[in-house]
Amino acid sequence: MNSIKSPDVPFSFGVNPYQGCEHGCVYCYARNTHPYWGYSAGLDFERAILVKKSAPDLLRKKLSSKSWNGDPIMLAGNTDCYQPIEKKLEITRQLLEIFLEYKNPVGLITKNRLMLRDLDILTKLHDHQLLKVSVSLNTIDDSLRRKLEPRASSVATRLQLIQSLSSAGIPVRVMAAPIIPGLNDAELFSLVQKVADIGAVDVNYIIVRLNGDVKQIFEEWLDVYFPDRKQKVMNLIAEAHGGKHSDSRFGTRMRGEGKYVEMIAHQFKLAKQKFFGEVEDITYDRSVFHKNKYPQLNLFE
C-alpha cells in the first residue's frame, strides 16, 4: 500500500496489485513508473506485467495493525486492477474479500467488465456503505477506442458494465479520462447524455497531460493514426497546460487552463446540468470499521 500525497485525489492511500497494464492505453500516465523497474514505458509497460502476489497478505497486515483507523483506500489508482491477468490470478478479488472482512472503505476504477465477476462482494460492500465505483470511459466511438485503448473492453461492453452495476443497485460514477483536445473533446456532451441514460449517478473528466516518456509515445501514436491532426492536437494540449505538454501542478494538472479548456469545462457543465441535475455525493460509513477491526471477535456477536 502506498501513501497518496495529492490534493487532486480524494484518497490518502492506494493499492495496486499490478504494475504495467495489458490494456495498452497510449496516454497512460502510469507508463512513467515502469522504467523504475528496468522496463520501458512503451511496449514493456504493456507486456511485462509485474504481479504483487503478496498484496492480500500485506493488506491484511495493514488493516489489522493497531495504528490503522479505517481510512478509505483506492484500489487501482495507478494501473487497472481488472486487467486481463486478473481473471486468472484473482488478486483483486482477494483484496475485496479482505476489505469486506475488515469493513474498510474502498474505491475502485476500471475499464474492464471483469468487475462484474465480483458483483457478489461489491454488493455486500455497498450494503455496508463501504464502496465507491467508477468506470473509465472517454469516448463512445469504438473505432477511436480501439486506437487509444487497444486491449481494453469495448465501448459497448463498458456501457453494459455501467448498466449492469446500476441495475444491481450499485451507484456508478463515470470518469471521462482523459479528454484529449482536438481528438475526443467533441464527444463530451453525447458521452454525458449516454452514461446518464444507462444509470450512472455522476460523471467527471480529466484533461490529458503528457508527462515524461508519454509525450514521445503519444506523438508517435499520432504519426500512425492521426498524422493530419497531430500538430493541432499537440498545440491544444500545450495550450491547456501553460504552453507545455506536461503538467505536475496540483489543482491545474487534471483540469488544465486557457480558453480552449474553459470551452470544454462550460460544455461539460451544461451537459451535466441537463442530464444529471443535482448530484448526490456518496459517503462512506467509517463507523463500522472499528467494530470489525479484529474479525475473530465476530464469533461472539
Stockholm file with secondary structure:
# STOCKHOLM 1.0

chainA/1-301         MNSIKSPDVPFSFGVNPYQGCEHGCVYCYARNTHPYWGYSAGLDFERAILVKKSAPDLLRKKLSSKSWNGDPIMLAGNTDCYQPIEKKLEITRQLLEIFLEYKNPVGLITKNRLMLRDLDILTKLHDHQLLKVSVSLNTIDDSLRRKLEPRASSVATRLQLIQSLSSAGIPVRVMAAPIIPGLNDAELFSLVQKVADIGAVDVNYIIVRLNGDVKQIFEEWLDVYFPDRKQKVMNLIAEAHGGKHSDSRFGTRMRGEGKYVEMIAHQFKLAKQKFFGEVEDITYDRSVFHKNKYPQLNLFE
#=GR chainA/1-301 SS CEECCCTTSSCSEEECSEESCTTCCTTCGGGGGGGGGTCCSSHHHHHCCEECTTHHHHHHHHHTSTTCCCCCEEESSSSCTTSTTHHHHCHHHHHHHHHHHHTCCEEEEESCGGGGGGHHHHHHHHHTTCEEEEEECCCSCHHHHHHHSTTSCCHHHHHHHHHHHHHTTCCEEEEEEEECTTTTGGGHHHHHHHHHHTTCSEEEEEECCCCTTHHHHHHHHHHHHCTTTHHHHHHHHHHTTTTCSCCCCTTTTTTCCSHHHHHHHHHHHHHHHHHTCSCCCCCCCTHHHHHTSSGGGGGGC
#=GC SS_cons         CEECCCTTSSCSEEECSEESCTTCCTTCGGGGGGGGGTCCSSHHHHHCCEECTTHHHHHHHHHTSTTCCCCCEEESSSSCTTSTTHHHHCHHHHHHHHHHHHTCCEEEEESCGGGGGGHHHHHHHHHTTCEEEEEECCCSCHHHHHHHSTTSCCHHHHHHHHHHHHHTTCCEEEEEEEECTTTTGGGHHHHHHHHHHTTCSEEEEEECCCCTTHHHHHHHHHHHHCTTTHHHHHHHHHHTTTTCSCCCCTTTTTTCCSHHHHHHHHHHHHHHHHHTCSCCCCCCCTHHHHHTSSGGGGGGC
//
